[in-house]
Amino acid sequence: MNVKFCFQYLHFSAWNAKVESEDEDTQMILLTWTEYDEYIQQTMQISATWNHTIDLNVIYFVLKYCTKENIYHANKVLLEFEQWKSRDNKEQKYKERIKEFLERRCCNHGINLLFIFLEEKRELLSHTALELIPFFTIKVGFPFVKNDYHFYQLLPF
């Protein structure tokens, strides 16, 4: 598992449009980020496997950047990550550092923990978690928002 990062990344967002409903006078169009549409099925399938206990953006990141979209390998990395979190009070140690992350607007605790995990495994090349999380949050973006968690937990996958 190698995660490579490029700070010269130029990102343009593409959107998909779908007519949700229409009548004589109005038309409701749903715009979704292409990135979201591309990974939604695989992310939800993995989330269901884990009984919706793992942050969707963590699954998305592992799937896209750590395993080259391979569901089997993504589950393997997620298992390793979950085991890592439960060893040596990793989550408690993160809580002691949480202020550093929040000051840099790194508010997704699952993503923060994942990057610390990758940093400890020396997968972030010469960067730290605190250097890369803002880059991915702001420049690349994470496609899932809070409402997605409630909606997709109701769907059978």
C-alpha positions in Angstrom: 0.0 0.0 0.0 1.7 3.2 -1.1 0.0 6.5 -0.9 1.6 9.2 -3.1 0.7 12.8 -2.9 1.3 15.7 -5.3 1.0 19.3 -4.0 0.9 20.6 -7.6 -2.5 19.0 -8.0 -5.0 21.1 -10.0 -8.6 20.0 -9.3 -11.7 20.7 -11.4 -15.0 19.4 -10.1 -17.4 17.7 -12.5 -21.0 17.3 -11.7 -23.7 15.0 -12.8 -27.3 16.3 -13.2 -30.4 14.2 -12.8 -34.0 15.4 -13.1 -35.6 14.4 -9.8 -39.1 15.6 -10.5 -40.9 18.0 -12.8 -44.2 19.4 -13.4 -45.6 22.0 -15.9 -43.8 25.0 -14.3 -40.8 23.6 -12.4 -38.1 21.1 -12.7 -36.0 19.8 -9.7 -32.5 18.8 -10.7 -30.2 16.9 -8.4 -26.6 17.8 -8.9 -24.1 15.2 -7.5 -20.3 15.3 -7.6 -19.0 12.9 -10.2 -16.5 11.7 -7.6 -19.3 10.8 -5.3 -21.2 8.9 -7.9 -18.1 7.0 -8.9 -17.4 5.6 -5.4 -20.9 5.4 -3.8 -21.7 1.8 -4.6 -18.3 0.4 -3.5 -18.2 2.6 -0.4 -21.7 1.6 0.7 -20.9 -2.1 0.0 -17.8 -1.8 2.3 -19.7 0.2 4.9 -22.4 -2.5 5.1 -19.7 -5.1 5.5 -18.5 -3.2 8.5 -22.1 -2.6 9.8 -21.8 1.1 9.1 -19.2 1.6 11.9 -16.5 3.2 9.8 -16.7 6.8 8.5 -17.7 6.9 4.8 -14.9 9.3 3.9 -12.4 6.9 5.5 -13.7 4.1 3.3 -13.6 6.4 0.3 -10.0 7.5 1.0 -8.8 4.0 1.5 -10.6 2.8 -1.6 -9.3 5.5 -3.8 -5.8 6.3 -2.6 -4.6 3.3 -0.7 -5.9 0.3 -2.6 -6.6 1.5 -6.2 -10.3 0.8 -5.9 -9.9 -2.9 -4.9 -12.7 -3.8 -2.4 -10.8 -6.8 -1.0 -7.7 -4.8 -0.3 -9.7 -1.9 1.1 -11.3 -4.2 3.6 -7.8 -5.6 4.5 -6.5 -2.0 5.1 -9.6 -1.1 7.1 -9.2 -4.2 9.3 -5.6 -3.2 9.9 -6.7 0.3 10.7 -9.4 -0.8 13.1 -6.9 -3.1 14.9 -4.4 -0.3 15.1 -7.0 2.0 16.7 -7.7 -0.5 19.5 -4.0 -1.0 20.4 -2.0 1.2 22.8 -4.9 3.6 23.4 -4.5 5.2 20.0 -7.9 7.0 20.1 -7.1 8.3 23.6 -3.7 9.6 22.4 -5.5 11.3 19.4 -7.9 13.0 21.8 -4.9 14.5 23.6 -3.8 16.0 20.2 -7.2 16.9 18.9 -6.8 20.6 19.4 -3.9 20.6 16.8 -6.2 19.1 14.2 -9.1 21.3 15.0 -6.9 24.4 14.7 -6.1 23.4 11.1 -9.8 22.8 10.4 -9.3 19.0 10.3 -12.7 18.2 11.9 -13.3 14.6 10.6 -11.9 12.5 13.5 -12.0 9.3 11.4 -9.9 10.9 8.7 -7.5 12.3 11.3 -7.0 8.9 12.8 -6.5 7.3 9.4 -3.8 9.8 8.5 -2.0 9.2 11.9 -2.2 5.5 11.1 -0.7 6.0 7.7 2.0 8.3 9.2 3.0 5.7 11.7 3.2 3.1 8.9 5.4 5.5 7.0 3.0 5.6 4.1 2.9 9.4 3.8 6.3 9.6 2.4 8.0 12.6 3.9 4.9 14.4 5.1 3.0 14.4 8.4 -0.7 13.8 8.9 -1.1 17.4 9.9 0.4 18.6 6.7 -1.7 16.4 4.4 -5.2 16.4 6.0 -5.8 20.1 5.2 -4.6 19.5 1.6 -7.0 16.6 1.1 -9.9 18.3 2.9 -9.6 21.6 1.0 -8.0 20.8 -2.4 -9.2 17.3 -3.1 -12.3 17.1 -0.9 -14.2 14.3 0.7 -17.5 13.5 -1.0 -19.7 12.4 2.0 -21.5 14.7 4.4 -23.4 14.0 7.6 -26.7 13.4 5.9 -25.3 10.6 3.8 -24.6 8.5 6.9 -28.3 8.5 8.0 -29.7 7.9 4.5 -27.4 5.1 3.5 -27.7 3.2 6.7 -31.3 2.6 5.8 -30.6 1.1 2.4 -29.9 -2.7 2.2 -26.6 -3.4 0.4 
